[in-house]
Amino acid sequence: MLDVWNKAVLYHFIHAIALFVLALYGTANRGAWWLLFAGIFLFSGSLYLMALTNLHWLGAVTARRSLFPGRLGVAGYRTLEIMTVEAAVSAALWGSSQATRLPLQLLGV
C-alpha cells in the first residue's frame, strides 16, 4: 500500500504545482483550474483512501473511477491549451495586450 500512497502523492504534487501556476495568472484560467482541481481531488483522494483503509477491493473501484477524474484532468489541460491557442492567434492578429499574453506566459512565450 506504500506504492499506492506514493503514487497519490506524486500525482497530487505535480498537479498542485500546475494549480499554483494557474492561480498566479488570475481569473483567465479559472475553468481549467477547477477541472484540474476536481480531477486531482477525486483521483488522489481515492488512492489515499485505498492506502489508508488497506481495503484491496478498492483497487478495482479506483481503477474504474479513475476514468472520470482522469477525464477531468485532461479537460483542464485541454481548456488551458485552447485558451493559449486563442491568445496566440489574438496576439498575432491584433497585437499583444496584457490580457492575451497571460496564457502565453505560462508556456514561456
C-alpha positions as CSV (number, residue, x, y, z in Angstrom):
1,M,0.0,0.0,0.0
2,L,3.0,2.3,0.3
3,D,3.3,2.2,-3.5
4,V,-0.3,3.4,-3.8
5,W,0.3,6.2,-1.3
6,N,3.5,7.3,-3.2
7,K,1.6,7.3,-6.5
8,A,-1.2,9.5,-5.0
9,V,1.4,11.9,-3.5
10,L,3.3,12.1,-6.8
11,Y,0.1,12.9,-8.8
12,H,-1.0,15.3,-6.1
13,F,2.3,17.2,-6.1
14,I,2.6,17.5,-9.8
15,H,-0.9,18.8,-10.2
16,A,-0.6,21.1,-7.2
17,I,2.3,22.9,-9.0
18,A,0.1,23.2,-12.1
19,L,-2.8,24.6,-9.9
20,F,-0.4,27.1,-8.2
21,V,0.8,28.4,-11.6
22,L,-2.7,28.7,-12.9
23,A,-3.7,30.6,-9.8
24,L,-0.9,33.1,-10.3
25,Y,-2.4,34.2,-13.6
26,G,-5.8,35.4,-12.3
27,T,-9.3,34.6,-13.5
28,A,-8.4,33.9,-17.1
29,N,-7.7,30.3,-16.3
30,R,-10.5,29.7,-13.7
31,G,-12.2,26.9,-15.7
32,A,-9.0,25.0,-16.3
33,W,-8.1,25.4,-12.6
34,W,-11.4,23.9,-11.4
35,L,-11.3,21.0,-13.8
36,L,-7.8,20.1,-12.7
37,F,-8.7,20.6,-9.0
38,A,-11.7,18.2,-9.3
39,G,-9.7,15.6,-11.2
40,I,-6.8,15.5,-8.8
41,F,-9.1,15.6,-5.7
42,L,-11.1,12.6,-6.9
43,F,-8.1,10.6,-8.3
44,S,-5.6,11.2,-5.5
45,G,-8.4,11.1,-2.9
46,S,-9.4,7.7,-4.0
47,L,-5.8,6.5,-3.9
48,Y,-5.3,8.0,-0.4
49,L,-8.5,6.3,0.8
50,M,-7.3,2.9,-0.6
51,A,-3.9,3.3,1.0
52,L,-5.3,4.3,4.4
53,T,-8.0,1.7,4.7
54,N,-5.9,-1.1,3.2
55,L,-9.0,-2.5,1.5
56,H,-7.8,-4.3,-1.6
57,W,-11.1,-4.4,-3.3
58,L,-10.9,-0.6,-3.6
59,G,-8.2,-1.2,-6.2
60,A,-10.9,-2.3,-8.7
61,V,-13.2,0.6,-7.8
62,T,-10.3,3.2,-8.1
63,A,-9.3,1.8,-11.5
64,R,-12.8,2.2,-12.8
65,R,-13.5,5.5,-11.2
66,S,-10.1,6.9,-12.4
67,L,-11.6,7.3,-15.8
68,F,-13.8,10.2,-14.6
69,P,-11.0,12.1,-12.6
70,G,-8.6,11.4,-15.5
71,R,-11.0,12.9,-17.9
72,L,-11.5,16.0,-15.7
73,G,-7.7,16.5,-15.7
74,V,-7.5,16.1,-19.4
75,A,-10.3,18.5,-19.9
76,G,-8.5,21.0,-17.7
77,Y,-5.3,20.8,-19.7
78,R,-7.3,20.9,-23.0
79,T,-9.1,24.1,-21.7
80,L,-5.7,25.6,-21.0
81,E,-4.4,24.6,-24.4
82,I,-7.4,26.1,-26.2
83,M,-7.1,29.4,-24.2
84,T,-3.4,29.5,-25.1
85,V,-4.0,29.0,-28.8
86,E,-6.8,31.6,-28.8
87,A,-4.4,34.0,-27.1
88,A,-1.7,33.3,-29.6
89,V,-4.0,33.9,-32.6
90,S,-5.4,37.0,-31.0
91,A,-1.9,38.4,-30.3
92,A,-0.8,37.6,-33.8
93,L,-3.8,39.3,-35.5
94,W,-4.4,42.3,-33.3
95,G,-1.2,42.8,-31.4
96,S,-0.3,41.7,-27.9
97,S,-2.0,43.1,-24.9
98,Q,-1.6,42.0,-21.3
99,A,-4.9,40.1,-21.3
100,T,-3.9,38.0,-24.3
101,R,-0.3,37.4,-23.0
102,L,-1.3,35.7,-19.8
103,P,-1.8,32.2,-21.1
104,L,1.3,32.6,-23.3
105,Q,3.4,33.4,-20.3
106,L,2.6,30.0,-18.9
107,L,4.4,28.5,-21.8
108,G,7.3,31.0,-21.7
109,V,6.3,32.6,-25.0
